[in-house]
């Protein structure tokens, strides 16, 4: 079977579409089941407001379970959707959780205030006297805090470590929610079927989280025993780290993917960086290439050979699995060239590489790109200069310029990795050119959880 026929066969069921269908299909089936259980139960209803509040409470629990699945980093989902897509979904589901939880609390408090004839503030104090309700209120306050710091304005002003630490409080929310749900005897435990259903959902979601985030990384690191094999400066502020280990041919890594890297003894355990594989996995070693932006990346050149490495992954959907066409365009900006370089090594068929840098001096791994382009009979265009300079203005990613460089761009897969501004500009231009969304594959390294 030829490469073209393989792509045609695979495109009949696109991985991204299949993953979304499974993800949201399962969510939809559970919603229907929850509604059926609620509307067919014989729980006595005190008043309409409390009934609505309890109905919303079921949705709060379901959304929390869905969030656990999204942040579990399940390989099947991650390879098809990528962490970017999962993080985007996680973000919107997170805000949905906050507003649903707010509505749940508002209806319950108002309903009981109406039932008992109390003002709302008095009713809040009264309900807080019940231990399970108090735990639910604490959970609500934590979710509210996380929602505030996740807003774009606040997120830009927090360090990644601070944002991540606050998000760790959500694991406390899970514990509080489970206790609250365990003692909420009128809705979650109305029947043996309801009890079994909710415990099964929570068990599966927590198991997925523990396996994806703890068990699998520990098992893989114990199996592969990653170590630093070499540290190679690529430029004044760029360094490549070669990592070796045992049985690397069994590591399910693809060109274009990234891993979460920790260097015990070199950095604190909570300092983790998502760096792409800058060479296609060969079963013998892995390579990451990083620019000195923060303290962690700047210190990579001081890593001693033989140093231990703790790596999670591989993650990401910027791979050959996403292909829909036999030819491709690889677009990189700055250090975003690392997964693009790996893809150039692995992909087949006609390829054009567009590498955007301010000057040729900023073109990382350019010698390797040129050698690979020659070997793969690919076109390589290094796009230099300041955007907007000159007359006419330098706009390499304007629709007409993209079409000039790649006349058949509408009939190719487009892989993009670079700064946010570059990615946004390219996506906008591709939209104006009418390139199908299914042919566009971008990596932005937005981590969930």
Secondary structure in CASP SS format (residue, H / E / C, confidence):
PFRMAT SS
TARGET T0000
AUTHOR 0000-0000-0000
METHOD secondary structure of the structure
MODEL  1
X C 1.00
X C 1.00
X H 1.00
X H 1.00
X H 1.00
X H 1.00
X H 1.00
X H 1.00
X H 1.00
X H 1.00
X H 1.00
X C 1.00
X C 1.00
X C 1.00
X H 1.00
X H 1.00
X H 1.00
X H 1.00
X H 1.00
X H 1.00
X H 1.00
X H 1.00
X H 1.00
X H 1.00
X H 1.00
X H 1.00
X H 1.00
X H 1.00
X H 1.00
X H 1.00
X H 1.00
X H 1.00
X H 1.00
X H 1.00
X H 1.00
X H 1.00
X H 1.00
X H 1.00
X H 1.00
X H 1.00
X C 1.00
X C 1.00
X C 1.00
X C 1.00
X C 1.00
X C 1.00
X C 1.00
X H 1.00
X H 1.00
X H 1.00
X H 1.00
X H 1.00
X H 1.00
X H 1.00
X H 1.00
X H 1.00
X H 1.00
X H 1.00
X H 1.00
X H 1.00
X H 1.00
X H 1.00
X H 1.00
X H 1.00
X H 1.00
X H 1.00
X H 1.00
X H 1.00
X H 1.00
X H 1.00
X C 1.00
X C 1.00
X C 1.00
X C 1.00
X H 1.00
X H 1.00
X H 1.00
X H 1.00
X H 1.00
X H 1.00
X H 1.00
X H 1.00
X H 1.00
X H 1.00
X H 1.00
X H 1.00
X H 1.00
X H 1.00
X H 1.00
X H 1.00
X H 1.00
X H 1.00
X H 1.00
X H 1.00
X H 1.00
X H 1.00
X H 1.00
X H 1.00
X H 1.00
X H 1.00
X H 1.00
X H 1.00
X H 1.00
X H 1.00
X H 1.00
X H 1.00
X H 1.00
X H 1.00
X H 1.00
X H 1.00
X H 1.00
X H 1.00
X H 1.00
X H 1.00
X H 1.00
X H 1.00
X C 1.00
X C 1.00
X C 1.00
X H 1.00
X H 1.00
X H 1.00
X H 1.00
X H 1.00
X H 1.00
X H 1.00
X H 1.00
X H 1.00
X C 1.00
X C 1.00
X H 1.00
X H 1.00
X H 1.00
X H 1.00
X H 1.00
X H 1.00
X H 1.00
X H 1.00
X H 1.00
X H 1.00
X H 1.00
X H 1.00
X H 1.00
X H 1.00
X H 1.00
X H 1.00
X H 1.00
X H 1.00
X H 1.00
X H 1.00
X C 1.00
X H 1.00
X H 1.00
X H 1.00
X H 1.00
X C 1.00
X C 1.00
X C 1.00
X C 1.00
X H 1.00
X H 1.00
X H 1.00
X H 1.00
X H 1.00
X H 1.00
X H 1.00
X H 1.00
X C 1.00
X H 1.00
X H 1.00
X H 1.00
X H 1.00
X H 1.00
X H 1.00
X H 1.00
X H 1.00
X H 1.00
X H 1.00
X H 1.00
X H 1.00
X H 1.00
X H 1.00
X H 1.00
X C 1.00
X C 1.00
X C 1.00
X C 1.00
X C 1.00
X C 1.00
X C 1.00
X C 1.00
X H 1.00
X H 1.00
X H 1.00
X H 1.00
X H 1.00
X H 1.00
X H 1.00
X H 1.00
X H 1.00
X H 1.00
X H 1.00
X H 1.00
X H 1.00
X H 1.00
X H 1.00
X H 1.00
X H 1.00
X H 1.00
X H 1.00
X H 1.00
X H 1.00
X H 1.00
X H 1.00
X H 1.00
X H 1.00
X H 1.00
X H 1.00
X H 1.00
X H 1.00
X H 1.00
X H 1.00
X H 1.00
X H 1.00
X C 1.00
X C 1.00
X E 1.00
X E 1.00
X E 1.00
X E 1.00
X E 1.00
X E 1.00
X E 1.00
X E 1.00
X E 1.00
X C 1.00
X C 1.00
X E 1.00
X E 1.00
X E 1.00
X E 1.00
X E 1.00
X E 1.00
X E 1.00
X C 1.00
X C 1.00
X C 1.00
X H 1.00
X H 1.00
X H 1.00
X C 1.00
X C 1.00
X C 1.00
X C 1.00
X C 1.00
X C 1.00
X C 1.00
X E 1.00
X E 1.00
X E 1.00
X E 1.00
X E 1.00
X C 1.00
X E 1.00
X C 1.00
X C 1.00
X E 1.00
X C 1.00
X C 1.00
X C 1.00
X C 1.00
X C 1.00
X E 1.00
X E 1.00
X E 1.00
X E 1.00
X E 1.00
X C 1.00
X C 1.00
X C 1.00
X C 1.00
X C 1.00
X C 1.00
X C 1.00
X E 1.00
X E 1.00
X E 1.00
X E 1.00
X E 1.00
X E 1.00
X E 1.00
X C 1.00
X C 1.00
X C 1.00
X H 1.00
X H 1.00
X H 1.00
X H 1.00
X H 1.00
X H 1.00
X H 1.00
X H 1.00
X C 1.00
X C 1.00
X C 1.00
X C 1.00
X C 1.00
X E 1.00
X C 1.00
X E 1.00
X E 1.00
X E 1.00
X E 1.00
X E 1.00
X E 1.00
X C 1.00
X C 1.00
X C 1.00
X C 1.00
X H 1.00
X H 1.00
X H 1.00
X C 1.00
X C 1.00
X C 1.00
X C 1.00
X C 1.00
X E 1.00
X E 1.00
X E 1.00
X E 1.00
X E 1.00
X E 1.00
X H 1.00
X H 1.00
X H 1.00
X H 1.00
X H 1.00
X H 1.00
X H 1.00
X H 1.00
X H 1.00
X H 1.00
X H 1.00
X H 1.00
X H 1.00
X C 1.00
X C 1.00
X C 1.00
X C 1.00
X E 1.00
X E 1.00
X E 1.00
X E 1.00
X E 1.00
X E 1.00
X C 1.00
X C 1.00
X C 1.00
X H 1.00
X H 1.00
X H 1.00
X C 1.00
X C 1.00
X C 1.00
X H 1.00
X H 1.00
X H 1.00
X H 1.00
X H 1.00
X H 1.00
X H 1.00
X H 1.00
X H 1.00
X H 1.00
X H 1.00
X C 1.00
X C 1.00
X E 1.00
X E 1.00
X E 1.00
X E 1.00
X E 1.00
X C 1.00
X C 1.00
X C 1.00
X C 1.00
X C 1.00
X C 1.00
X C 1.00
X C 1.00
X C 1.00
X C 1.00
X C 1.00
X C 1.00
X C 1.00
X C 1.00
X C 1.00
X H 1.00
X H 1.00
X H 1.00
X H 1.00
X H 1.00
X H 1.00
X H 1.00
X C 1.00
X C 1.00
X C 1.00
X H 1.00
X H 1.00
X H 1.00
X C 1.00
X E 1.00
X E 1.00
X E 1.00
X E 1.00
X E 1.00
X C 1.00
X C 1.00
X H 1.00
X H 1.00
X H 1.00
X H 1.00
X H 1.00
X H 1.00
X H 1.00
X H 1.00
X H 1.00
X H 1.00
X H 1.00
X H 1.00
X H 1.00
X H 1.00
X C 1.00
X C 1.00
X C 1.00
X H 1.00
X H 1.00
X H 1.00
X E 1.00
X E 1.00
X E 1.00
X E 1.00
X C 1.00
X C 1.00
X C 1.00
X C 1.00
X C 1.00
X C 1.00
END
